[in-house]
Amino acid sequence: MTLMKAVAQRSLGGPEVLRTIEVPRPSPRPGEVVLRLRATTVNPVDWKLRSGRVTHLGPPPFTLGFDVCGTVTEIGADVTGFRPGEEVFGMIFSRTGAYSEYVVARADSLVPLPSGLDVAQAAALPTAGLTAWQALELAELQRGERILIHAAAGGVGHLAVQFAAMRGARVIGTARAVNHDFVASLGADTIIDYTTVDFTAAIHDVDVVLDLVGGEYGTRSLRVLGPGGRYITAQDSDATGDPRSRQVTGRPSPTDLAAIARLVVDGRVRVHVDRVMSMADVVAAHRLAESGRIRGKLVLTPWPRDFLCPRRGVSNMGTGT
Ligand SMILES: NC(=O)c1ccc[n+]([C@@H]2O[C@H](COP(=O)([O-])OP(=O)(O)OC[C@H]3O[C@@H](n4cnc5c(N)ncnc54)[C@H](OP(=O)(O)O)[C@@H]3O)[C@@H](O)[C@H]2O)c1
């Protein structure tokens, strides 16, 4: 049996529950491919699953990681369109996620890596890009409409601002002052510093709200909608049940992902990688991501070649087992 490194957790908890362990290298089942990891990311869903704030992977042990860019090493039965050696990227959703040296992915969730897109950018795009793209589809955002995007500087938000501007909408974003130049550079017309200004007092008659904060932002956001306004949230909020409210769930779509990647390659959309960290520093990466202060995306690359992976257990914390 060939072993590989993977980040796993045996219990729910803080970033320190993440451990690099050795596990059997996976084989593809029909419809699947195995990739050698080039890059993945930390999404909020990773730290929410790690801590137990969301539970849709079931109880641990599991391996996190929903974005992947990698090199195809093996293809399963029935898989056509990919060959070993090819670079691909996409969104996966499984209990054996992308925080591992070799990643199992459904072939129908992947697209070839186009030239002009580097591996960090490719890993940064799937979950954030698909969620932003599909949210605007769900909202049926029209040219000339006004959209308020909460958390405009984040992974989903910074792409949603650009997609909305490309659709000809007028974009209002919320962000701390330190991110205003960044959000403006993405095409937002108005930016509200949510730490000093109550957005419900600053704007009204908005056509669409894309809520990437949730919670009590829900009913407050409903108050700024005009007639025919739509509220789209990417997570639970207190607006659930209101007829104007819809929840978006980013889902794998090679068609959407290829379209998004093309926009990046053509220079029409910018994917901002805040920083690239090694999987050896996954604990620190989760701490940073959970702080809610990442601008754009935090990308993780595989462990250094000589990263120690002792036999029984295995820690990236230097604490033994
Ligand atoms: N349903 C789905 O399929 C789906 C998919 C992806 C994400 N999501 C959810 O959508 C949310 C956003 O995801 P993400 O990946 O964009 O997160 P993220 O990248 O971690 O967001 C970080 C950004 O949030 C901003 N922020 C934090 N608190 C804020 C507030 N109160 N108002 C405005 N901005 C605030 C920060 O900007 P400042 O420093 O300027 O505050 C930072 O740039 C998360 O809750 C995530 O779980 C859901």
The ligand as an ORCA input file, in Angstrom:
! r2SCAN-3c Opt
* xyz 0 1
  N     -23.430     28.808      0.310
  C     -22.291     28.620     -0.330
  O     -22.206     27.807     -1.254
  C     -21.105     29.444      0.047
  C     -19.955     29.414     -0.741
  C     -18.878     30.243     -0.393
  C     -18.975     31.039      0.738
  N     -20.103     31.008      1.490
  C     -20.218     31.840      2.687
  O     -20.159     33.205      2.284
  C     -19.464     33.963      3.259
  C     -18.315     34.712      2.575
  O     -17.396     33.768      2.066
  P     -15.963     34.261      1.583
  O     -15.257     33.078      1.077
  O     -16.101     35.448      0.713
  O     -15.355     34.710      3.001
  P     -13.971     35.377      3.323
  O     -13.140     35.494      2.096
  O     -13.389     34.708      4.496
  O     -14.420     36.842      3.774
  C     -13.447     37.672      4.320
  C     -13.904     39.100      4.072
  O     -15.074     39.369      4.834
  C     -15.086     40.768      5.082
  N     -15.963     41.002      6.231
  C     -15.916     40.376      7.428
  N     -16.950     40.804      8.196
  C     -17.638     41.714      7.452
  C     -18.806     42.508      7.664
  N     -19.469     42.467      8.826
  N     -19.251     43.306      6.676
  C     -18.585     43.367      5.505
  N     -17.466     42.653      5.243
  C     -17.011     41.834      6.207
  C     -13.633     41.126      5.293
  O     -13.429     42.372      4.725
  P     -13.069     43.618      5.657
  O     -11.671     43.317      6.158
  O     -13.186     44.762      4.727
  O     -14.077     43.588      6.756
  C     -12.841     40.066      4.495
  O     -12.253     40.595      3.335
  C     -18.994     32.964      4.333
  O     -19.916     32.979      5.392
  C     -19.073     31.632      3.642
  O     -19.311     30.564      4.541
  C     -21.154     30.225      1.196
*
